[in-house]
């Protein structure tokens, strides 16, 4: 854990972060009963439903955004802050000073939530940096952020199946059991196909980072370090410059820009080359 031992020095503490376990230890030292668990374990559905936003309070741009199947980190954060994704993305891409903590503090915090969820494997992310719809729906619902026509149907599904056994409580028969077996086989096949897709993505990400020799990798890392200094890119925070780099690659017509994790890996290697 890092503390501000000297409040008068010139070090920038604005980017310092605490692990959840560290912050919990400090808060429990003040209040022994403190807990981050805001939803009781036996009442997960009721709490989520209580904070659901009515459909007439959801902006039109969020309803349109909810029609997509994949989302960027900026777009995903907009489901939490309810900001306009195109406007926010334009601010980020252009480096507009309008996008600051005073005007868009909620969105900046929401971006951190999404990024931390990805790092904690609470959110899936494809090799191109896009977040699948189903993963985002589930994550937001678990965080009690319910958006009408996007993930509100999850609460209905949970209510309809909560406490209901897989088989009927009446006397079982062959027809019912056969239908249940067929359903379970279908779910198993879908899960196996999903595993294959994830393995292919994992393999492609690993292949992107392979150059064949440690010497070649070190040479590439040194080149990235030199170029980052020329472009004034802070590679000590390897995840921070991704969106800007991706936007620049799109302007240059680069096809299949590397994933966020892959770029961060190379920036970490480059930063390690500093003497």
C-alpha positions in Angstrom: 0.0 0.0 0.0 1.3 3.5 -0.9 0.7 6.5 1.3 1.3 10.2 0.9 4.2 10.5 3.3 5.0 14.1 2.2 2.0 16.2 1.0 4.4 19.0 -0.1 6.5 17.1 -2.6 6.0 17.3 -6.3 5.1 13.7 -7.0 1.8 13.2 -8.8 -0.5 11.0 -6.7 -3.6 11.5 -8.8 -3.0 8.1 -10.5 -2.3 6.1 -7.3 -4.6 3.2 -6.7 -5.3 0.8 -3.9 -6.2 -2.9 -4.0 -9.7 -3.7 -2.8 -8.3 -5.8 0.0 -6.0 -3.0 1.1 -8.7 -0.4 1.2 -11.0 -2.9 3.0 -8.3 -3.4 5.7 -8.1 0.3 6.4 -11.9 0.8 6.5 -12.4 -2.2 8.8 -9.8 -0.7 11.1 -12.2 2.2 11.5 -15.4 0.2 11.4 -15.1 -3.5 12.2 -18.5 -4.2 10.6 -17.7 -2.4 7.3 -18.2 -4.5 4.1 -18.1 -3.8 0.3 -21.0 -6.3 -0.1 -23.9 -3.9 -0.6 -26.2 -6.8 -1.7 -27.2 -9.4 0.9 -26.3 -12.9 -0.3 -29.9 -14.1 0.1 -31.5 -11.1 -1.7 -29.5 -10.5 -4.9 -32.5 -10.1 -7.2 -34.6 -7.7 -5.1 -31.7 -5.2 -4.7 -31.0 -5.1 -8.4 -34.6 -4.5 -9.3 -35.0 -1.7 -6.8 -32.4 0.5 -8.5 -33.5 -0.3 -12.0 -33.9 3.0 -14.0 -37.3 3.5 -15.6 -37.3 3.3 -19.4 -38.4 7.0 -19.7 -35.2 8.0 -17.8 -32.8 6.3 -20.3 -31.5 8.8 -23.0 -32.1 7.9 -26.6 -28.4 7.5 -27.3 -28.1 4.8 -24.7 -31.1 3.0 -26.2 -29.4 3.1 -29.6 -26.1 2.0 -28.1 -27.8 -1.0 -26.5 -28.7 -2.4 -29.9 -25.0 -3.3 -30.6 -23.4 -6.7 -30.0 -19.9 -5.4 -29.2 -18.7 -2.3 -27.3 -15.5 -0.4 -26.7 -14.4 0.5 -23.2 -15.6 4.1 -23.7 -19.0 2.8 -24.9 -19.3 0.3 -22.0 -18.6 3.1 -19.5 -21.5 5.1 -21.0 -24.0 2.6 -19.8 -22.9 3.6 -16.3 -22.6 7.3 -16.7 -25.3 7.7 -19.4 -23.1 10.0 -21.4 -23.1 10.2 -25.3 -20.4 7.7 -26.5 -19.7 9.6 -29.8 -19.1 12.9 -27.9 -16.9 11.2 -25.3 -14.9 9.3 -27.9 -14.4 12.6 -29.9 -13.1 14.3 -26.8 -10.7 11.4 -26.0 -9.4 11.1 -29.6 -8.8 14.8 -30.0 -7.3 15.3 -26.5 -10.0 18.0 -25.8 -9.5 19.4 -22.3 -13.3 19.5 -22.0 -13.0 15.8 -21.0 -11.9 16.3 -17.4 -12.8 15.2 -13.9 -14.9 18.4 -13.4 -17.2 17.9 -16.4 -17.1 14.1 -17.0 -15.9 12.7 -13.6 -18.7 10.0 -13.6 -17.5 8.7 -17.0 -13.9 8.7 -16.0 -14.8 6.7 -13.0 -16.9 4.3 -15.1 -14.0 3.7 -17.5 -11.9 2.7 -14.5 -14.6 0.3 -13.4 -14.6 -1.3 -16.8 -10.8 -1.5 -17.1 -10.5 -3.0 -13.6 -13.2 -5.6 -14.4 -11.2 -6.7 -17.5 -8.1 -7.0 -15.5 -9.9 -9.0 -12.8 -11.4 -11.3 -15.6 -14.9 -10.1 -14.7 -15.5 -8.9 -18.2 -14.6 -10.7 -21.5 -12.6 -8.8 -24.1 -11.9 -9.9 -27.7 -8.6 -9.7 -29.4 -9.6 -6.5 -31.1 -10.4 -4.8 -27.7 -14.2 -5.1 -28.0 -16.4 -6.3 -25.2 -19.2 -8.9 -26.0 -22.8 -7.9 -25.3 -23.5 -10.9 -23.1 -20.5 -10.4 -20.9 -21.3 -6.7 -20.4 -25.0 -7.4 -19.7 -24.1 -9.9 -16.9 -21.4 -7.7 -15.4 -23.6 -4.6 -15.2 -26.5 -6.6 -13.8 -24.2 -8.1 -11.1 -23.2 -4.5 -10.2 -26.9 -3.6 -9.9 -26.8 -1.4 -13.0 -29.9 -2.4 -14.8 -30.7 -0.8 -18.2 -34.1 -1.3 -19.8 -34.1 -3.3 -23.0 -30.4 -4.2 -22.4 -30.0 -6.3 -19.3 -33.3 -6.0 -17.4 -34.4 -9.3 -18.8 -31.7 -11.0 -16.7 -33.7 -10.1 -13.6 -36.8 -11.7 -15.1 -34.9 -14.9 -15.9 -33.5 -15.1 -12.4 -36.9 -14.6 -10.8 -38.5 -17.2 -13.0 -35.8 -19.8 -12.2 -35.0 -18.9 -8.6 -35.9 -21.8 -6.3 -37.2 -23.9 -9.2 -35.7 -27.4 -9.5 -34.4 -28.4 -12.9 -36.9 -31.2 -13.2 -40.6 -30.8 -12.5 -41.8 -31.5 -8.9 -44.6 -33.7 -10.2 -43.9 -37.3 -10.9 -41.3 -37.5 -13.7 -42.0 -39.2 -17.0 -39.8 -40.3 -19.9 -40.9 -37.5 -22.1 -40.0 -34.8 -19.7 -36.6 -36.4 -18.9 -35.8 -36.8 -22.6 -36.5 -33.1 -23.2 -34.4 -32.1 -20.3 -31.5 -34.3 -21.5 -31.8 -32.8 -25.0 -31.7 -29.3 -23.5 -28.6 -30.1 -21.4 -26.8 -31.6 -24.3 -27.5 -28.4 -26.3 -26.1 -26.3 -23.5 -23.0 -28.5 -23.3 -22.4 -28.3 -27.0 -22.7 -24.5 -26.9 -20.3 -24.3 -23.9 -17.8 -26.5 -25.7 -17.9 -24.3 -28.8 -17.4 -21.2 -26.6 -14.3 -22.9 -25.1 -12.9 -23.6 -28.6 -13.4 -19.9 -29.6 -11.7 -18.7 -26.4 -8.8 -21.0 -26.9 -8.4 -19.7 -30.5 -8.4 -16.1 -29.2 -5.9 -17.0 -26.5 -3.6 -18.7 -29.1 -3.8 -15.8 -31.5 -2.9 -13.3 -28.7 0.0 -15.4 -27.7 1.2 -15.8 -31.3 1.0 -12.0 -31.8 3.7 -11.6 -29.1 6.1 -14.3 -30.4 9.2 -13.1 -32.4 11.2 -16.3 -32.1 14.1 -15.1 -30.0 14.8 -13.1 -26.8 17.3 -11.0 -28.7 14.7 -10.0 -31.3 12.2 -9.2 -28.6 14.6 -7.0 -26.8 15.5 -5.1 -30.0 11.8 -4.5 -30.7 11.3 -3.3 -27.1 14.2 -0.9 -27.4 12.7 0.5 -30.7 9.3 1.0 -29.0 11.0 2.8 -26.2 12.8 5.2 -28.5 9.6 5.8 -30.6 7.6 6.4 -27.4 10.1 9.0 -26.3 9.9 10.8 -29.6 6.1 10.8 -29.5 6.0 11.8 -25.8 4.0 8.7 -24.8 4.1 7.7 -21.2 4.7 3.9 -21.3 5.0 3.6 -17.5 1.2 3.3 -17.6 1.0 0.6 -20.3 -2.8 0.5 -20.6 -3.4 4.3 -20.8 -2.3 5.1 -24.4 -4.2 2.2 -26.0 -7.3 4.2 -27.3 -5.1 6.9 -28.8 -2.8 4.4 -30.5 -5.8 2.5 -31.9 -7.4 5.6 -33.2 -4.1 6.7 -34.9 -3.8 3.2 -36.5 -7.3 3.5 -37.9 -6.4 6.9 -39.4 -3.4 5.3 -41.0 -5.5 2.4 -42.4 -3.8 -0.3 -40.2 -5.7 -3.6 -40.4 -6.3 -5.7 -37.2 -4.7 -3.5 -34.6 -3.3 -5.5 -31.7 -5.4 -6.0 -28.6 -5.2 -3.9 -25.4 -3.4 -6.6 -23.5 -0.9 -7.2 -26.3 0.0 -3.5 -26.6 0.3 -3.2 -22.9 2.7 -6.3 -22.8 5.0 -4.6 -25.4 4.9 -1.3 -23.6 5.9 -3.0 -20.3 8.8 -4.7 -22.1 9.9 -1.3 -23.6 9.6 0.4 -20.2 11.8 -2.3 -18.7 14.6 -1.3 -21.2 15.1 2.0 -19.4 18.4 2.1 -17.7 
